[in-house]
């Protein structure tokens, strides 16, 4: 079937759906927005910490058409692939400017994509599970995703430099998908996604999601610094919160949030079954506001199971299955070691090889290179490591500084490694850290095959805090009480 929207024609493929490049950084100009001190969720916008006056302007609606510049990624096949494209429109009018960040991918299984409209579910209009990520440039953009009851179609983000003055607006899209047949969640799930563009580096922005009929809480997020070799930032790392209930993850998330990381890397296995929305809902409740304030960049784990629910709820770079991004003077490569087909390992190894080579060839190469995927390459736990064939030779060839993994429900750090053997210095090898202690049932006396080059192995719930300061990277590991469980790992360039 072929359809034309907004003058741009696109192909709707049977069984597939489309995503859109969304309008960027739309700012109010000559007409100042009216102010309202209403409580959060009553049509005003209220700060998370202290309620105050906030923007509450009637936002121009769209006609329900969805257009735009995007690739549709089919994650259901053996290797996935681009299966269709569509062009978007942009906001226009006296009080709005518009641009585009780039394309947006939506997974197979998505239905009913639409621009925002002022429609709210009568029984439950509130936005929930609000979380941020970086689909595009980490220094100048921000992606925001949330979900609502199916009847709510308002998909706006209001943002600004102050929690009491959200004077910029950007429109998003929403879509639905059906959760697993056996899930407790019987209704289709409506996901909303919007992208803020044209932001300034290393600057705190405040935002709320919803629409004039119901605004959510206000959160603050900081954008990344530019790739300045002297930049300073802090990020958290967790992995393997997967469970059916999430009390331990709630504790770990609370402790990690208290150190105020700029963003969070997640090494995979967020939930027990990625096809069950009821598990995602419990997971977001346990996380609280953590990922609304600290953008999350996850790796796909085996428990995500290539499910539509995973790809629908995280706005990530590239095809969202494996990707790379820069944050300050560090370059990150995120891979998927649980693909639909083993053939994907070769594809991803080539991707990582070319990506790392391109980063090294820049006029100012990144100071640090960090890789992340779910299953550990080396482990003292029962699996004794995975994925040494495809990814490790790439890490060795490009001298990746640090590899972050999960899967094993324990903590382990290594001394520098190259070609499966310990080397004398960090300048010669890579440090591997397994962090799988965010809430899943712990390994129990599982270090039956201790690595010769293991630095520390601990079976406890935990999280990591990584600080990058110029040419120095420091990684610290803490248990759920906040006590240190390993000596700091320092990589000095």
N, C-alpha and C positions, 0 to 999 in steps of 0.2 A: 504494500500500500504506500502511496506517495502523497504527502501533505505539504501545504505551503502555509507558513506562519510568518507574519511580519515581513512579508516580501522575500524571505529567504526559504528556499526549498530544501527539504531534507528527507531522508528515507527512514521510515519507522520499520525496523526489521521484526518480523513475527517472533514473539517470545523474548524480544530484547527491548531495552529502553534506553533513553538518551539523557545525557547530562548537559550542562551549559556553562559557558564562561560567563561569570556573573559580573554585574556592574560594580565598579570600584568606587571608593572614596567619594561619596556624594555629599557635598557640603552645602548647608544653608547659606544664603547670601543676603540679599537686601531685606528680607523679611525676617525679623527675629522671632524665634519660636516662643509661644506662650509658655509660662512656667506653671508647674503644678507641684505641690508638696504632698501628693497622695501617697499612700502606703504602697509598697511593692505589690504588684499584681492587681492594682485597681485602676490602671489607666495612666498613672504617673510613673516616673522612673525614680527609684530610691536606691541610695548607696547601700552597699553591703554592710558597712560598719556603722555609718551614721546617716539616717534619713535626712534629706534636705531638698531644697528646690531643685527641680530638674526639668529638662526639656520634655514637652509633650505637645508635639505639633502633628497636625493631621498629615499623614504621609500619603503621597500620591499612590493610588493603586495601579495595578496592572490588569490587563484583560484576561489573564489566565493562560496566555500563550507562553510557551517555553521555547526559546531559541538559543543559539550560540556557540561556535568555536570549540566544540569539545569532541574528544575521542570517547567512544563507548568501549569499555574493556570487558571482554567475555572471559570471566574467571572460571567458567564451568567446564571448559574444554581441557585437553591435555596440557596445552601450553598457554592458553589464553590468546589474546590478540585483539587488534583494533578491528571492529566489525562495522563501524558506521560513524558518520559525523553529522553535526548540526550547527547552524549559525545562530547567534543570539542578537537580541536588540540591546539597547542601553537606556538608562534613565535620561530624561530630558525635561526642560521646563525652566521657569524663571529662577527657581531657587535651588537648582541642582546642577552639578557637573558630573561627568561620568567618564570612566576609562575601563580598562580590563586588565586583570592580572595575567590571564592566560586560560587554557582550557581546564575543564573539570571532568573527571571520570566518574561514572556511576556503573555499578555492577549489574550484570544480568540478574533478573529477578525483581528489579525495581519497576513499579507501576505508578501511574498517575502523577507524572512530574508536572509542576505548575509554578508560575510566578506567584508572588505573595498576593493575597487578597484579604480584605478585612472580614474574615470569617473565623469564629471562635466556637469551640465546642461548648455547648451550654452547661454541661455537667462538670467539665474539667478543662478550663481554658489555659491553665498555667504551663509555661515552658518548663522542661525538666531535663536533667542529664546534660547540662550545658558544659561543653568542653571546647578547648581551642587546640589548634595545631598549625603547622606551617606547610601548606601545599606549595606555596611559592617562596619567594625570597624572604628569608627569616628576618632581615633588617628593615624591610619596607612593607611587608604584608602580614596579615593574620587571617586564618580561617577559623570560623566558628560553626559548630554543629550542635544541634539540640533536638529533642523530640517532644511531641505533644500527643494528646488524644487525636484520633483521626480527623475530627471535625474542625480542628484549628488549622487555618491555612495562612495566617499572618507570619511572614518570614522576614522581619526587619531586624537590623542591628543599629542601635543608636550608640554613638561613641563620641568621645572628646578627651580633652586634656585634664578635666576635673570630674570627679564623680557627681558633682552637682550641676554640671553643664555639659550634657551630651548633645552637642549641636551639629553633629554630622550623622548622616543616615545612609545606609546601604541596604539594598534589597537583595534577598536571597531567593532560593527556590525550595520547594518541598516535594516529597515523593513518599510513596508507601512501599512496603514489601511484606510478604507473608512470612511469619515465623514458622518454625518446624511444626509439623502436624501434631506431635505429641506434647507440644509446649502448653504450659498453663495459660499463656497469653493468647487468647482466642482472636482478639481484634487485630486487624492489620496495624502496622506501626507507621506513624508519619514522622519522617526525619526532615529537618530543616538545615540548610547549609548556605552560608553567606561568606563573602570574602572582602576584607578591608584592604585597600591598596593605597599606594602613595603615602605611606606612613614614614616617619623619620626614624633613623637608627637609634638604638639605646635610649628609648623614650617610653615612659609609662603612659598607656592609654586605658581609659575606663570605658566599659561597654555594658549594654543590657540588650536582651533579645526579646522579641515578641512583636507587638504592634499597639496602636492606639487603644485597642480594646483591652489589652492586658500586657503590661511590661513586667519582665522578671527582675531579679536582683542585679545590682551593679557589681562588676568585677574589674580588677586592675590587672593588666598584663604588660610586660616590658618586651619591646622588640630587641632583636639581636644587635650587637655592635657591628660596625663595619669590619672587614678583614684586616684591621690594624694589628700588626704584630705585637703591639703593646696592650691590646684589649684585655679586659678582665670580665669573666662571667662565671656562673655556677650552675651546674645542672645535677639533677638527681637521676638515679638508675634503680629500677626495681624489675622484678620478673616473677612469673608463676604465682599469681594470686588465685589461680583457677581452683574453684571449689563449688559446692552447691550452696553453701552459706559463706559469708565473708567477714567474720569478726576479726580475724587476724589481719586481713588486708586493711580493715578500717583502722586498726591500731598503727600499722606500718604507714599508711597514707597520712594519718594525723601527725606522726613523728616527722615524716619527710616534709610535710607542709610547713612545719614549724621552723625549718631552716631556710625557708623562702627561696627555693631554687628558681632560676629564671625559666627553666623548662625541664621536662622529664623524658628520659629514654626508657622504654619498656621492652624487656627482652623476650616477650611473647607469653602465651598461655595466660591471657587475661581472665578468661572464663573457662568453665569446664567443657561447654559445648557451644561453639560460636553460632549455631543455628537456632538457639533458644533465646528469644528476647527477654524472657523472664529472668534469665541469668544475667544478661546485660543490665537490666533494670536494677537488680540487687547489687551488682558490681558498682554501678554509678552511685547508688545510695551510699555504699560503703566508702567510696572515694570522697564523698562530700563535695566541697568546692575546689578540691586540689587541682583538677585539670582545667577548670574554668580560669584559674589564676596562673597556672604553670602549664603551657602547651605540652601536649603529649605527642611523642613520636615513637610509635610502636613497631616492633618486628612481628611478623606473622608467626605464630606458634602452631604446633600440631593440633592443639585443642581449638584453635580458631577454625580449622578444618575447611579453609577456603570458602567459608560461608558468606552468603550475601549480607548477613547481619554485621559481619566484621567490616567489609568494604563499604557498606552503606553508612556506617557510623563514624568513620575516620577519614578526614580529608588530607590525603598524603601526596607527596610528589609523584610525578611520573605515572606509572600504571598502578600505583598504590600497593603492589605486591612486593616489589623490590625497588629501591630508589637511593638517591644520594642528596645531600644538602650541605651547605656551609653554615656554620654558626661562628661568628667572629673569625679567629685565625685557625679554626679547626674544620676539617672536612670529614663528613660522616658517610659511610656506605652501609646501607641496611639491606640484608638479603633474606630470602625465604627458603629455609631448608626443609619445608614440608609442602612442596608443590604437588600439583596433580600428577606430574610425570617426572621420572628421573631425568628425562631429557632436558628439563628446565635447569638442572644444575649446570650443564655446559653453557646454556644461554646466560645464566647469571654470572658464571665465572668470567665469561667474555665481557659482560657488562661491567663487572667490577674492575677487570684488568684495564679496559679502555677508560673508564671513569677515573681511576687512580692515576693513569698515565697522563690524562688531560689535566688533572689538578696539579701534578708535578711540573707540567710544562708551562704553567702560568708565569707571567712576568714576576708576580710575587706568589710563590707557592704557599700552600697552607703550612703553618708551623707544625700542626699535629694532624695525623690521619687516624681515624677510629672506625672500626667496623663493628657491626652488630648483627647477629642472627641468633636463632633460638637454641638449637642443640649445640652443646659445647664441642669444640674441636678436640680438646684434651680434658680428661676428667679422672679423678680418683674414685668417683662413684661407680655404681655397678655397670653403667654403659661403657665406661672407660673411653669415652670420646666418640665423636662422629665427624663426618664431613671433612676429613683430612685430605681427601683425594682432590676435591674440586677447589675449595676456597683457600686452604693453607698455602699452596704454592703461589697464589696471587698475593697473599699477605706478605710472604717472604720476598717475592720479586720487588714489591713496592715498599718494603719496610714499613708496614702498618705498625703504628706505635702501640695500639691497644685494641683488643678484641673483647667485646662484651657478649656474654651468652647467658642462657637460663637453662630450662628443661630439668636439670638435676635440682632437687629441692634442698639445696645446701649452698654454702658459700665456698668458693675456692679461688685462690690466686696462684699464679705461677711465677717463677723466675723467667728471665728472657729466654725465648724459644725460637729456634729456626730449624726447619726441616725435621721436626719431631725430636730435636735434641736441645739440651740446654746450651746456651752460649754465655760468654763471660760478661757482656755488657748490654745495656739497652740499645746502644748504638748499633749492635749487631743483630738483635732479635726483637720479638714481639712479646708483650705481656698479655696473657689471657686471664680474664676474670669471669667466673660463673656466679651469677646472682639469681637464684631461683627460690628466694625465701620470702615472698610477699604475701603468703597466706595458704598456699597449697600444703597438703600433708607432707611433713618433712621426711627426708630420707632418714632411715634409722640404721646406724652403724653400717653405712653403705660403702665406706671407703675401703673396699676389699682389694682393690688394685691400685694402691697409692702410686702416683706419678713420681718419678725420680726427681722431677723439677718442680714439684708442688711446693709453694711457699707457705700456704695456710689452707686448712680445710676445716670448716665448722658447719655443723647441722643445727641451724637456728633461724628463726624469722629475722629478716634484716633488710637494710636498704643501703645504697651507696650515695655519697655526695662527692662530686668531682668539681674541683676549682681550677680554672685556667687563668693564669695571670702572666701575661706576656709570653715568655718562652718556658714557663714552668707549669706543669700539670700535676695536681695532687689529688689522688683518689683515697677516700677514707670509707671504711665499712663500719656500720653500727647495727647492733641488734635492736629488737623492738622496744627496749627500755632506753635506748640512746647510748648504750655503752659501746666502746670501740671493740671490734673483734679481730682486727688485724693491724699491723703497723701500716702507717700511711705509705702508699705507693707513689713515688715521685718520679716523673719523667722530665728531665731538664734538657733543653736544647741549647 
